[in-house]
Amino acid sequence: IINGVLSAKDANERTLCFLREIVDIRDHLSDEKASKYIDMSSSTDIDHEAEKLLNRLRTTRIPTALQSSNIFQYQVHWSSNGITRQNHVEYLEKFNNDFYQAMQNQIDKCVQSRFTHDSNSLQHEVLEHAIQCKTYVTKFYGRTDVLSK
């Protein structure tokens, strides 16, 4: 996170952050799968130092490094099996749609910026010729049988 988001000079152009908060996980620390979703120092005790660092990252450092449009936040409730398709359909669909849309937007912006930065009339003409050549080659049928006579 530090190298990819916090110290990158163009983080807003290339980085998205998806934050999920399980709002009631503290009420279910004794559940078998809870330790996979929260840092714990023992079987039932939360690692408060890790929680403090994560909270600082979530509330201060990431919002400072990224625009709010690049940060997606979700709140879900705990289920005994963790995050599952059956119990978290709405969250998973929203996450999926947000991720797809955000990735598509970033790819479109990147392509558009490269096209406008690199675009000039000579390059455009050469590209058109290359496309035409490719089209002709796909339709070409050699006449080696006639030429070999």
Secondary structure, DSSP 4 states (H G I P E B T S, - for coil): -IIIIIS-TTHHHH--EEEEEETTGGGGTTSTTGGGTS-BSSSS-B-HHHHHHHHHIIIIIHHHHS-GGGEEEEEE---TTSS-TTT-HHHHHHHHHHHHHHHHHHHHHHHHHHHHHH--HHHHHHHHHHHHHHHHHHH----HHHHT-
